[in-house]
Amino acid sequence: MNRLLIIICTLAVAFDLCAQPKGKEIPVLKEIAGLSVIKEVYPTAVSVEKANAVWFRIKDSKNETIGYALSSKPFTTDIKGYHDATPVIIVMDLERIIQRVAILSHYETAGFIKKLERQQYFNNWNGLTPDKALVKKSKADSYSGATISARALDSNVELVLKLAVQNKLAK
């Protein structure tokens, strides 16, 4: 009787494992702090200070501004990727030229984000001012396998850039 129970339990577990969809990742929160992204561009950055409703000043240890940043986080919670919100940070130099676009904390599938990185998706806006970046559109459909995430990220970038242009930062 015990053997029969063990066999039935073993078969039930095996059946359950086989019924799991292959290649499907369970979404897990990937924590990405804005300052850690900024430090990839400006290793001497020690803080970020709000300049107005949209713009942030990146400060070094002497409290000098060494660059600027925009974050879509407070404005785009309703823009969803495959699993949830896809906030971005845009890091710029002192001339307000985009140096880096990156996703912040998110629940997107790691494999899809890696695919976008391999396809140089996040470099679409590098070297552009916010005005010029608004004109240049990435083609989300061309990022095969991660189209939903890419479209959400495009929407985040576009929204925060529009807000940045509308809320000009005084020099």
C-alpha positions in Angstrom: 0.0 0.0 0.0 2.8 2.4 0.9 4.6 1.6 -2.4 1.4 2.4 -4.3 1.1 5.7 -2.5 4.7 6.6 -3.2 4.3 5.7 -6.9 1.1 7.8 -7.2 2.7 10.8 -5.4 5.8 10.5 -7.7 3.7 10.4 -10.8 1.7 13.4 -9.6 4.8 15.4 -9.0 6.3 14.3 -12.4 3.0 15.2 -14.2 2.9 18.6 -12.5 6.5 19.3 -13.5 5.8 18.3 -17.1 2.7 20.5 -17.2 4.8 23.6 -16.4 5.3 25.7 -19.6 8.8 25.4 -20.8 11.0 28.6 -21.1 8.5 30.7 -19.1 10.2 32.9 -16.4 8.3 33.9 -13.4 8.5 37.7 -13.1 10.6 38.8 -10.2 11.3 42.4 -9.2 14.7 43.5 -10.5 15.9 46.4 -8.3 17.8 49.0 -10.2 18.5 52.3 -8.5 18.9 55.5 -10.5 22.2 56.4 -8.8 23.7 53.1 -9.8 22.9 53.8 -13.5 24.2 57.3 -13.2 27.5 56.0 -11.6 28.0 53.9 -14.8 28.2 57.1 -16.7 29.7 59.4 -14.0 31.7 57.3 -11.5 32.3 60.4 -9.4 28.6 61.1 -8.8 27.6 61.0 -5.2 24.1 62.4 -5.2 21.1 63.5 -7.3 19.2 66.7 -6.6 15.8 67.7 -7.9 16.1 70.8 -10.1 12.4 71.1 -11.1 9.4 68.8 -11.7 11.3 66.7 -14.2 15.0 67.5 -14.2 17.6 66.3 -11.7 21.2 67.6 -11.2 23.9 65.0 -10.8 26.4 66.1 -8.2 29.9 65.1 -7.3 31.6 65.2 -3.9 32.3 68.9 -4.2 28.6 69.5 -4.8 29.3 70.6 -8.4 26.8 69.6 -11.1 28.5 67.1 -13.4 25.4 66.1 -15.5 21.6 65.8 -15.6 19.1 63.1 -15.3 15.4 62.5 -16.1 13.3 59.7 -14.6 10.0 58.6 -15.9 9.1 56.8 -12.7 6.7 59.3 -11.2 4.9 60.0 -14.5 4.5 56.6 -16.2 3.1 54.1 -13.7 0.3 53.3 -16.0 2.6 52.4 -18.9 2.9 48.7 -18.7 5.4 46.3 -20.3 4.9 42.6 -20.5 4.5 42.3 -16.7 4.2 45.8 -15.1 5.5 49.3 -15.2 8.8 50.0 -17.1 10.3 53.2 -15.7 13.4 54.6 -17.3 16.2 56.9 -16.4 17.9 59.2 -19.0 21.4 60.4 -18.1 22.8 63.5 -19.8 26.0 65.5 -19.8 26.3 69.2 -19.0 25.3 70.1 -22.5 22.1 68.0 -22.0 23.2 65.4 -24.5 21.9 61.9 -23.7 24.6 59.6 -22.6 22.6 56.6 -21.4 19.0 55.4 -21.2 18.3 52.5 -18.9 15.3 50.7 -17.3 14.9 51.2 -13.5 13.3 48.7 -11.1 10.9 46.4 -13.0 9.3 43.0 -13.3 10.1 42.5 -16.9 11.5 39.1 -17.9 15.3 39.3 -17.6 15.8 37.4 -20.9 13.8 40.0 -22.8 15.7 43.0 -21.3 19.0 41.2 -22.1 17.8 40.7 -25.6 17.1 44.5 -25.9 20.5 45.2 -24.5 22.2 42.9 -27.0 20.2 44.5 -29.9 21.5 48.0 -28.7 17.9 49.2 -28.0 18.9 51.4 -25.1 21.5 53.2 -27.3 18.9 54.6 -29.7 18.9 58.0 -28.1 22.6 58.4 -27.2 24.2 61.5 -28.5 20.9 63.4 -28.9 19.4 66.3 -27.1 15.8 65.8 -25.7 14.4 67.8 -28.7 16.2 65.6 -31.2 15.5 62.4 -29.3 11.8 63.1 -29.5 12.0 63.2 -33.3 14.0 60.0 -33.5 11.8 57.0 -32.8 13.1 53.5 -32.2 11.3 50.9 -34.1 9.9 48.7 -31.3 8.6 46.1 -33.8 12.2 45.5 -34.9 13.1 44.2 -31.4 11.9 40.6 -32.0 10.9 38.7 -28.9 10.6 41.8 -26.7 8.2 44.0 -28.6 5.8 44.6 -25.7 8.6 45.6 -23.4 10.2 47.8 -26.1 6.9 49.6 -26.9 6.4 50.3 -23.2 10.0 51.6 -22.8 9.5 53.8 -25.9 6.4 55.3 -24.4 8.3 56.0 -21.1 11.2 57.7 -22.9 8.9 59.7 -25.1 6.7 60.9 -22.2 9.7 62.0 -20.0 11.4 63.7 -22.9 8.2 65.7 -23.7 8.0 66.7 -20.1 11.7 67.7 -20.1 11.2 69.9 -23.2 8.1 71.5 -21.7 9.8 72.1 -18.3 13.1 73.6 -19.6 15.9 73.7 -17.0 17.5 77.1 -16.4 21.3 77.1 -16.7 
